[in-house]
Amino acid sequence: MIFDGLSEVGDDPILLVTKMYSACIDPNKVDLGVGVYKDANGDTVILDSVKKAEQHLVNSQKTKTYLSPSGNVEYNDCVQKLLLGDDHPVILQGRVTTIQAPGGTGGIRIGADFLKICKPDTKVWISDPTWPNHYGIMSSSGLQTEAYRYYDIKKGEFLYSEMMEDLNTAQAGDVIILHGCCHNASGADLTREQWNELTNFMSKRDLVPFLDIAYQGFSEGIIEDSYAIRLMSEKLPEVLIASSCSKNFAMYRDRVGAITLVSSTAELNKINASHMLKVVRSIYSMPPDHGAAVVAHILSDDALRNQWMREVDEMRSRVKEMRNLFVKKMAEKAPNSGFGYIAEQNGMFSFLTLSADQIQTLIKDYSIYFMANGRVNIAGLTEDNVDYVTDSIAALFNS
Ligand SMILES: Cc1ncc(COP(=O)(O)O)c(C=O)c1O
């Protein structure tokens, strides 16, 4: 027998929160755990632009025959331009390839397997804290990892100089995972000046960025949020970008993402892309079609694209409103609680600067579910539950 030597692996911490929330029977329960956008009613709805594009596909699609390992060519082209703009130098120079992937996760995995082929002893630097799956994926691909300091959870402070200090010890050829915008889990992003400085530093030190962008449109806007990607792709010879349409198209379960590869020359890019496609072929052969076909249709139809942009604007504005409302209410209810920083952060996530005991009290006594390290999904707040949540947190400070 060979299946009898394993012991059970614990649940992924994010999925565990969802499981606990679902099992809870408290009518006041609030889910600030899983990373999905929720509207003012607390629902994760299908965007109108997506519904229309799906209808269009039902009416017009004539075959479901195989595509190819690179997926939907129109989707790849649209996503590449969404990330880089229409006339980015790497597009004009033929130094970039985008390959459809099953979600941002699939894109990260293809990129990691590709790194293993390029340089088997690649060291990958990962921000502390980060989206935990970065570690899972890098180690599954057999890469070494090392953490760089990024954010002080207890103080609610972005650690830019500590980050630079740690990266100063990286060696030429090391890869740095960077969250393109809306850092998950801290909501703290580099300023444009800091991105410029980091890019110059990485150029001088021959460090390779692996940009992970899963929230494009949730910070300042679709184009604004791609600042780091456009900059690094312009200034650095080699770049990997894993992108996701899960959040900004609300197509979570359809698994729509991509990996974009920038190489130093057009010739090398062709060779490198062939290796990525070989990776794809050996893992899942080719990506699922539906979600990418929907995104391709939305992005190539002017009216639908505009409608989608408005829908992204709405999602972003609602999360920002909830950030401001939370901060305002906390300032009223517990003036010394010090949550002002939450209004300055981006995207769906922030950490609550609470002790481990306070976090457990909120989960166990108040049925407010979030990550045990204090990460909350601000999009889980609504006009209906914000008073319950802020009263409960204030009680911790006022007791
Ligand atoms: C930082 C980050 N990268 C990648 C992903 C993966 O997204 P997807 O669901 O498209 O695989 C997520 C999803 O939560 C994320 O937060």
The ligand as a Gaussian input file, in Angstrom:
#p B3LYP/6-31G(d) Opt

LIG

0 1
 C       -3.100000      38.755000      -4.243000
 C       -3.903000      37.708000      -4.971000
 N       -3.348000      37.098000      -6.001000
 C       -4.022000      36.172000      -6.696000
 C       -5.303000      35.811000      -6.363000
 C       -5.964000      34.727000      -7.158000
 O       -7.107000      35.068000      -7.800000
 P       -7.957000      34.000000      -8.608000
 O       -9.168000      33.743000      -7.823000
 O       -8.226000      34.658000      -9.920000
 O       -7.135000      32.761000      -8.792000
 C       -5.921000      36.423000      -5.274000
 C       -7.269000      36.032000      -4.860000
 O       -7.727000      36.223000      -3.784000
 C       -5.196000      37.417000      -4.567000
 O       -5.737000      38.047000      -3.530000

